Amino acid sequence: YLRLTHSLIGLIQSSYWLPIRLTRYRAHPPHTYIHIHISIRQENFYLPQCINIYQNVKIYDYLIEYPFARIEATTINKNSFIEYTIIDNDKNDKIFSIDKQKGFIQLLTTIQNNRRLKSDYLLIINALDNQYKLSVNCYLKIHLIRRQQLIPKFIYSSIYNIDLPEIQYHSGRLRQRLFQIIALLDTHVYDKKLEIRYRIVDSNQHFIINRQTGYIAAKQPLNPYTIYEFHVQAFTVAHQDDILSDGNENDDDENSYQGKSRIVSPRKILPIKIRILPMISLNKSLLSTIDSTINIDILKTTEVGSTILHLGLNNRYNNTQWFIMIGHIRHTRYFHVDFQTGHLILIRPIEELINQTNIIELRINVTNDWINMNTIKVIVRIVNNRIPSIEFAQKDYYSSISKNIPIGAEIARLTIENSSDDCIYSIDSVERIKSYDLFRINSYTGSITVSNSLVNSPSHTHLLKIIYRCEHNYHIAHTNLHINILDEKNSLNQTNKSFRFSQENYLIIFETSLIKNRRKYLMDFELISNNDHQIRIKPDAKILQ
């Protein structure tokens, strides 16, 4: 047995090598040696800290050659460097690698031949202080999109049949929008860097297509009683620059966007068959009356491909009508109006616009003879109905407790309102290693209690990182608990560090339109230090009455 004979406090060295001689009588040779290395850790030692304890990213399997995320941790020990490793990487299909020195994470090439991959992963990355062998865990949730999920799907059947009126040289309709071809991705696959591009495959002298929007226009006059057939190709591209400029509305140049994007999906083809009608056969009767302004609400969570309005319902006489959307591409790229039926369809996730605007104005021309036009203004209001994600109400909580507080006493209760049955609370990491022994948390209630006496604690402040981890969706919510230990014998010290509310009186006006069970922001309470007015903190407040 090795026993400690003196206190370790005040020792100059932080590590020791102990050579121990073992003697065995009547053995040749009679002696052998073993060496024991002992590292002395201060109980108040600082642990490394994750800059972002939890990150959530969406990646695509075509990004093999590029890092898609970075884990960073800091340490107060200036002479240390952090080493990063993925814990239990074998459980993650061996498709991720990490730069041990810089923390960059990327996909391995083995992903290309692996067909059994999951769509969601939770990586636990250990950040190790190599000098003192102290570590902390950082978390990265990954939603993986495979290349086959990027194949666009046309919203029409296997062949698109359409009737168009004849177009003459002087009609003014050459190189103007006629109709739109649309292909879609699944809602959860979309990203602002992903776009669907279109091109006409056949050598075609009569039609051109806008590669960004899928709008088709005529380059040459279209003769009556003629049938035109060609094929439109759709594919997904990923880009870095903002290529959503109107430019040439009907750009048929193959190299227009070369160098700004890369193709990331196989190509899908849709046959188009157009029958040209003579103008004399068109119905010259007056258009059915349609409201010039229509107001509709659309939910933020509306699925791509959903029909949000049917403009053809007012066609009481069942006349042939055509619907053409006009306006700027930045808004029309989210909506498509069916050329023949008048169905208004969402073609990109509307939540991409939620931080830019909540009102969109669309203008749609309706005609039955291509001479007289009705213009409908559709005002779309975006309604944010997304359920708030599971998270703590505050990023930081504060608690001041007495040094003589009894063991088992509750010092804080950090709870989440919209909690789930399979989620648990835990103290994930601490600032000082000694804090692990002093506090514990109830996994199901979030109650934090004292687990050891604080009387001999060398530190007056503790920082605990609390996480709320859900197994069913790999979600993690996190917050910080700052604990200040007060010495009741030193009243002067307490006075100098005491805080007061920034205001003595508050006025709260309640709205009568509060939605049931929906959290509503009212106010923030703030404490100001009596000793230094620059020090302000948000307290762990409770309603007493």
C-alpha positions in Angstrom: 0.0 0.0 0.0 1.1 3.5 -0.7 0.1 6.0 2.0 0.2 9.8 2.0 2.5 11.0 4.9 2.3 14.8 4.5 -0.1 17.3 3.1 0.2 17.9 -0.6 -0.6 21.7 -0.2 2.4 23.8 -1.0 4.3 21.2 -3.1 6.5 22.7 -5.8 6.0 19.9 -8.3 2.7 18.8 -9.8 3.9 15.3 -10.7 6.4 12.7 -9.3 8.0 9.5 -10.4 8.4 6.9 -7.6 10.9 4.1 -8.3 10.0 1.1 -6.1 12.4 -1.8 -5.5 10.8 -5.2 -5.1 12.9 -7.9 -3.4 12.3 -11.6 -3.7 14.6 -13.8 -1.7 16.4 -16.7 -3.3 15.6 -15.3 -6.7 18.2 -14.5 -9.3 18.4 -11.6 -9.6 16.8 -10.8 -6.2 15.6 -7.3 -7.1 13.3 -5.8 -9.7 12.0 -2.2 -10.1 8.7 -0.6 -11.0 8.1 3.0 -11.6 4.9 4.8 -10.6 3.9 8.2 -12.0 1.8 10.4 -9.7 0.0 13.6 -10.9 -1.2 16.0 -8.3 -4.4 17.9 -9.3 -5.6 20.8 -7.3 -9.2 20.4 -6.2 -9.9 23.9 -7.4 -8.3 23.3 -10.8 -10.0 24.7 -14.0 -11.4 22.4 -16.6 -11.4 23.2 -20.3 -14.7 24.7 -21.5 -16.6 24.2 -24.9 -17.2 27.5 -26.7 -20.4 26.0 -28.0 -21.5 23.1 -25.9 -24.2 22.1 -28.4 -24.4 22.7 -32.2 -27.0 21.6 -34.7 -26.0 21.3 -38.4 -27.5 19.9 -41.6 -25.0 18.4 -44.1 -25.0 16.9 -47.5 -23.0 13.9 -48.6 -21.5 15.7 -51.5 -19.4 17.8 -49.0 -16.8 15.1 -48.5 -13.7 17.2 -49.2 -14.8 20.1 -47.0 -15.1 20.4 -43.1 -18.7 21.1 -42.2 -18.4 22.0 -38.5 -15.8 23.0 -36.0 -15.6 22.2 -32.3 -13.6 24.6 -30.1 -12.8 24.6 -26.4 -10.7 26.9 -24.3 -8.5 26.4 -21.3 -7.3 28.8 -18.6 -3.9 27.0 -18.6 -1.8 29.0 -21.1 0.7 26.3 -21.7 -1.8 23.6 -22.6 -3.3 22.7 -26.0 -6.6 21.0 -26.6 -6.8 17.6 -28.3 -10.2 16.6 -29.9 -11.5 13.1 -30.3 -14.9 11.7 -31.2 -16.2 9.3 -28.5 -17.5 6.0 -29.7 -17.0 6.9 -33.3 -17.6 3.2 -34.2 -21.3 3.8 -33.4 -21.5 6.5 -36.0 -21.0 4.2 -39.0 -17.3 5.4 -39.1 -18.2 8.2 -41.5 -16.9 11.2 -39.5 -13.3 12.3 -38.8 -12.0 15.2 -36.7 -8.8 17.2 -36.9 -7.3 16.5 -33.4 -5.6 19.8 -33.2 -8.1 22.2 -34.8 -11.4 20.5 -34.2 -12.6 20.5 -37.8 -15.1 17.7 -38.6 -15.7 16.3 -42.0 -17.2 13.2 -43.8 -15.0 10.3 -44.8 -15.0 8.9 -48.3 -16.5 5.6 -47.0 -19.9 7.3 -47.0 -20.2 6.9 -50.8 -20.5 3.1 -50.6 -22.5 2.9 -47.4 -26.2 2.5 -48.0 -27.3 1.9 -44.4 -26.6 5.3 -43.1 -29.0 7.0 -40.6 -30.3 10.5 -41.1 -29.5 11.8 -37.6 -26.3 11.5 -35.5 -25.2 12.9 -32.2 -21.4 13.2 -31.9 -19.9 13.5 -28.5 -16.5 15.2 -28.9 -14.0 15.0 -26.1 -11.8 18.1 -25.7 -8.7 17.1 -23.6 -6.3 19.4 -21.9 -3.1 17.4 -22.7 -0.9 18.9 -20.0 -3.2 18.2 -17.1 -5.3 15.4 -18.6 -8.6 17.1 -17.9 -11.4 17.0 -20.4 -14.9 18.2 -21.3 -17.5 16.9 -23.8 -19.0 19.0 -26.6 -22.0 17.9 -28.6 -22.8 18.1 -32.3 -26.2 17.0 -33.7 -26.0 16.1 -37.4 -28.8 15.7 -39.9 -27.4 13.9 -43.0 -29.0 14.4 -46.4 -28.0 11.8 -49.0 -27.6 12.5 -52.7 -30.6 10.5 -53.8 -32.7 12.9 -51.6 -31.6 15.8 -53.8 -33.2 14.4 -56.9 -36.0 16.8 -57.9 -39.6 15.6 -58.6 -41.8 17.2 -61.2 -45.3 18.1 -59.9 -46.9 17.0 -63.2 -47.5 13.5 -64.5 -45.1 11.6 -66.8 -46.0 13.9 -69.7 -47.2 17.5 -69.6 -49.9 18.4 -72.1 -50.7 22.0 -72.6 -52.7 24.3 -75.0 -51.3 27.6 -76.1 -52.7 30.3 -78.5 -50.8 31.1 -81.6 -48.1 33.7 -81.3 -47.3 36.1 -84.2 -44.2 38.3 -84.8 -45.9 41.5 -83.8 -48.0 40.1 -80.9 -45.6 41.4 -78.3 -45.5 38.0 -76.6 -42.2 36.7 -77.9 -39.7 36.0 -75.0 -42.5 36.7 -72.5 -43.5 34.2 -69.8 -46.0 31.6 -71.0 -46.0 28.9 -68.5 -43.8 27.4 -65.8 -42.3 23.9 -65.3 -41.7 23.1 -61.6 -39.8 20.3 -59.8 -39.6 20.0 -56.0 -37.6 18.6 -53.1 -38.9 17.3 -49.8 -39.4 20.2 -47.3 -36.7 19.1 -44.8 -34.1 18.8 -47.6 -34.1 22.4 -48.7 -31.4 24.8 -47.8 -30.7 28.4 -49.0 -27.7 27.1 -50.9 -29.7 24.6 -52.8 -31.5 25.5 -56.0 -33.3 23.5 -58.8 -32.1 24.3 -62.3 -33.9 23.7 -65.6 -32.8 23.3 -69.2 -34.4 22.2 -72.5 -32.6 19.0 -73.7 -33.6 18.9 -77.3 -32.2 21.2 -80.1 -35.1 23.6 -80.0 -35.6 26.7 -82.2 -39.0 27.7 -80.8 -38.8 27.7 -77.0 -36.4 28.9 -74.3 -36.4 28.3 -70.5 -35.3 30.4 -67.6 -32.8 28.1 -65.9 -33.6 29.5 -62.4 -37.4 29.7 -62.4 -38.5 27.1 -65.1 -40.5 29.7 -67.0 -40.8 28.9 -70.7 -41.1 31.5 -73.4 -41.4 31.5 -77.2 -38.4 32.5 -79.3 -40.2 32.3 -82.6 -43.8 32.6 -83.8 -46.0 29.6 -82.9 -48.2 28.5 -85.8 -51.8 27.3 -85.2 -52.7 23.7 -85.5 -49.1 22.7 -84.7 -47.9 20.4 -82.0 -44.4 21.0 -80.5 -42.7 18.4 -78.4 -39.5 18.7 -76.3 -38.0 17.6 -73.0 -37.2 19.6 -69.9 -34.4 18.5 -67.6 -34.4 19.4 -63.8 -31.4 18.9 -61.4 -30.3 20.3 -58.1 -27.3 22.6 -57.7 -25.4 23.9 -54.6 -24.0 27.4 -54.7 -22.1 29.8 -52.5 -22.8 33.2 -54.1 -26.1 35.0 -54.4 -27.1 34.1 -58.0 -30.7 35.1 -57.6 -30.6 38.2 -59.8 -33.2 38.7 -62.5 -30.6 39.1 -65.2 -31.9 38.0 -68.6 -35.4 36.6 -67.9 -35.0 33.9 -70.5 -31.4 33.1 -70.5 -30.7 30.1 -72.7 -26.9 30.4 -72.4 -25.5 27.1 -71.1 -22.6 28.9 -69.3 -24.6 31.6 -67.6 -24.0 30.3 -64.1 -20.9 28.3 -64.7 -18.5 28.5 -61.8 -21.1 29.7 -59.3 -22.7 26.4 -58.6 -22.1 22.7 -58.9 -24.6 19.9 -59.8 -25.3 17.6 -56.8 -28.0 15.4 -58.1 -28.9 13.1 -61.0 -31.1 14.7 -63.7 -34.8 14.1 -64.2 -36.6 14.6 -67.5 -40.2 15.6 -68.2 -41.7 15.4 -71.8 -43.6 18.5 -72.9 -46.3 18.4 -75.5 -47.8 21.8 -76.7 -50.8 22.1 -79.0 -51.2 25.6 -80.6 -54.7 26.9 -81.0 -55.7 29.5 -83.5 -56.7 32.9 -82.0 -60.0 32.8 -83.8 -61.1 29.7 -81.8 -60.6 31.4 -78.4 -63.5 32.5 -76.4 -63.8 36.3 -76.6 -66.4 36.5 -73.9 -65.8 38.6 -70.8 -63.7 37.1 -68.1 -65.4 35.9 -65.0 -65.3 38.4 -62.2 -62.4 37.7 -59.8 -61.6 39.7 -56.7 -58.8 42.1 -57.5 -57.3 41.6 -54.0 -57.2 38.3 -52.1 -55.7 38.0 -48.6 -54.6 34.6 -47.3 -52.6 33.4 -44.3 -50.0 30.7 -44.7 -48.4 28.8 -41.8 -44.6 28.8 -41.4 -44.7 25.0 -41.3 -46.6 24.5 -44.6 -45.2 21.7 -46.6 -43.6 22.4 -50.0 -46.0 21.3 -52.7 -49.1 22.3 -50.8 -51.9 24.1 -52.7 -52.8 27.3 -50.7 -55.3 28.9 -53.1 -57.4 27.9 -56.1 -58.0 30.8 -58.5 -59.9 28.8 -61.0 -63.0 28.3 -58.7 -64.6 31.5 -60.0 -64.8 30.1 -63.6 -68.6 29.6 -63.6 -68.9 29.0 -67.4 -65.9 26.6 -67.5 -64.2 28.8 -70.1 -60.6 28.2 -71.0 -58.4 30.4 -68.8 -54.7 30.9 -68.4 -52.9 32.1 -65.3 -49.5 33.8 -65.5 -47.6 35.0 -62.4 -45.7 38.3 -62.8 -43.4 40.1 -60.4 -39.9 39.9 -58.9 -38.1 36.5 -58.7 -37.3 37.0 -55.0 -40.9 36.4 -54.1 -42.2 34.4 -57.1 -39.6 31.8 -56.5 -41.6 30.6 -53.5 -44.9 30.2 -55.3 -46.1 28.7 -58.5 -49.5 29.2 -60.2 -50.7 26.4 -62.4 -51.0 27.7 -65.9 -54.3 26.0 -66.7 -56.0 25.3 -63.3 -55.1 28.4 -61.3 -53.8 26.4 -58.3 -51.4 28.5 -56.2 -48.7 26.1 -54.9 -45.8 26.6 -52.4 -42.6 25.6 -54.0 -39.9 26.5 -51.4 -40.0 26.5 -47.5 -41.7 29.8 -46.6 -39.8 29.9 -43.3 -36.7 31.0 -45.3 -38.4 34.5 -45.5 -39.5 34.7 -41.8 -36.6 36.9 -40.8 -37.0 39.1 -43.9 -40.7 39.8 -44.2 -44.0 38.4 -43.1 -46.1 39.9 -45.9 -45.6 38.9 -49.6 -47.5 40.5 -52.5 -48.1 38.4 -55.6 -49.6 39.5 -58.9 -51.2 37.0 -61.3 -52.6 37.8 -64.7 -55.7 35.9 -65.8 -56.9 35.7 -69.5 -59.0 33.7 -71.8 -58.0 35.3 -75.1 -54.4 36.7 -74.5 -55.7 40.2 -75.3 -57.8 41.1 -72.2 -56.2 40.6 -68.8 -57.4 40.6 -65.2 -54.7 41.2 -62.7 -55.2 39.6 -59.2 -53.2 40.8 -56.3 -52.7 38.0 -53.7 -51.4 39.2 -50.3 -49.8 36.4 -48.4 -49.3 36.8 -44.6 -46.8 34.3 -43.0 -48.0 33.0 -39.6 -45.3 31.6 -37.3 -46.9 28.5 -35.8 -43.8 26.6 -35.1 -43.7 25.1 -31.6 -40.7 26.5 -29.7 -37.8 24.2 -29.5 -37.0 22.6 -26.1 -34.7 25.1 -24.3 -34.1 26.8 -21.0 -35.7 30.1 -20.4 -32.3 31.7 -19.7 -28.8 31.1 -20.8 -27.5 31.9 -17.2 -29.0 31.3 -13.8 -27.6 32.7 -10.5 -27.9 31.3 -7.0 -26.3 32.6 -3.7 -26.1 30.2 -0.8 -24.7 30.1 2.7 -21.4 28.3 3.3 -23.2 26.4 6.2 -26.1 25.2 4.1 -26.9 21.6 5.1 -26.2 18.6 2.8 -29.2 17.7 0.7 -30.6 21.2 0.6 -32.0 22.4 -2.8 -30.3 25.4 -4.1 -32.0 25.7 -7.6 -34.5 24.0 -9.8 -33.9 24.4 -13.5 -36.9 23.1 -15.4 -38.1 23.2 -19.0 -41.8 23.9 -19.6 -42.4 21.8 -22.7 -40.4 18.8 -21.4 -40.5 15.2 -22.7 -40.6 11.9 -20.9 -37.4 10.5 -22.4 -35.3 13.6 -21.6 -33.1 13.9 -18.5 -31.1 16.6 -16.7 -27.4 16.3 -15.9 -24.4 18.3 -14.8 -22.4 18.0 -18.0 -19.3 19.9 -17.0 -18.0 22.3 -14.4 -15.5 25.2 -14.4 -13.5 23.8 -11.4 -13.0 20.1 -10.9 -14.0 20.3 -7.2 -17.5 21.3 -8.2 -18.3 17.8 -9.3 -18.2 16.6 -5.6 -20.2 19.5 -4.1 -23.5 19.4 -6.2 -25.8 16.9 -7.8 -28.9 17.2 -10.0 -32.1 15.1 -10.1 -32.2 13.7 -13.6 -36.0 14.0 -13.9 -37.0 17.1 -11.9 -33.9 19.4 -12.5 -33.5 20.0 -8.8 -29.9 20.8 -7.8 -28.9 20.0 -4.2 -25.7 20.2 -2.1 -24.0 16.8 -1.9 -21.0 17.7 0.3 -20.2 20.2 3.0 -19.2 23.6 1.7 -17.4 24.7 4.9 -14.0 23.7 3.7 -14.5 24.6 0.0 -11.6 26.7 -1.2 -13.7 28.5 -3.8 -16.5 31.0 -3.3 -17.9 30.7 -6.9 -18.8 27.7 -9.0 -20.0 27.4 -12.6 -22.1 24.3 -13.6 -23.1 23.6 -17.2 -26.5 21.9 -17.1 -27.8 20.0 -20.1 -31.3 18.5 -20.9 -30.8 15.7 -23.3 -33.5 13.9 -25.3 -32.8 10.4 -26.7 -35.6 10.3 -29.2 -34.3 13.2 -31.4 -30.8 13.8 -30.0 -31.8 17.3 -28.9 -29.8 19.0 -26.2 -30.8 22.2 -24.3 -28.1 23.7 -22.1 -27.7 26.5 -19.6 -25.2 27.8 -17.0 -25.7 27.9 -13.2 -23.5 30.4 -11.4 -23.3 29.6 -7.6 -22.0 32.1 -5.2 -21.1 30.8 -1.7 -21.5 33.4 1.1 -19.6 33.4 4.4 -22.1 34.5 7.0 -19.3 35.5 9.4 -18.0 38.1 7.0 -20.9 40.5 6.8 -18.8 43.3 5.4 -17.9 41.2 2.4 -21.6 40.4 1.8 -22.5 44.1 1.9 -19.9 45.0 -0.6 -21.1 42.4 -3.0 -24.9 42.8 -2.4 -27.2 43.5 -5.3 -30.5 45.4 -5.7 -33.2 45.5 -8.3 -32.7 48.1 -11.1 -36.2 49.4 -10.4 -38.5 49.4 -7.4 -41.8 49.5 -9.3 -42.9 47.7 -12.4 -46.1 48.1 -14.4 -47.3 45.1 -16.4 -50.2 45.5 -18.8 -51.7 42.1 -19.8 -53.1 41.6 -23.3 -56.4 39.9 -23.5 -55.4 38.1 -26.7 -52.8 35.7 -25.1 -53.0 32.3 -26.6 -53.6 29.5 -24.0 -50.5 27.7 -22.9 -48.3 30.0 -25.1 -45.4 31.7 -23.4 -45.5 35.5 -23.7 -42.6 37.8 -23.0 -43.4 40.4 -20.3 -40.2 41.8 -18.8 -36.7 41.0 -17.6 -35.7 41.6 -14.0 -32.2 42.9 -13.5 -29.9 43.2 -10.4 -27.3 46.0 -10.0 -24.3 45.7 -7.7 -24.3 48.2 -4.9 -20.6 48.3 -5.1 -20.2 48.7 -8.8 -23.1 50.0 -11.0 -21.4 48.5 -14.1 -22.0 45.0 -12.8 -25.5 43.8 -13.8 -26.9 40.3 -13.6 -30.2 38.6 -14.3 -31.4 36.9 -11.1 -32.9 33.5 -10.6 -36.3 35.0 -9.6 -39.4 33.3 -8.2 -42.9 34.5 -7.8 -43.7 34.4 -4.1 -47.3 35.6 -4.0 
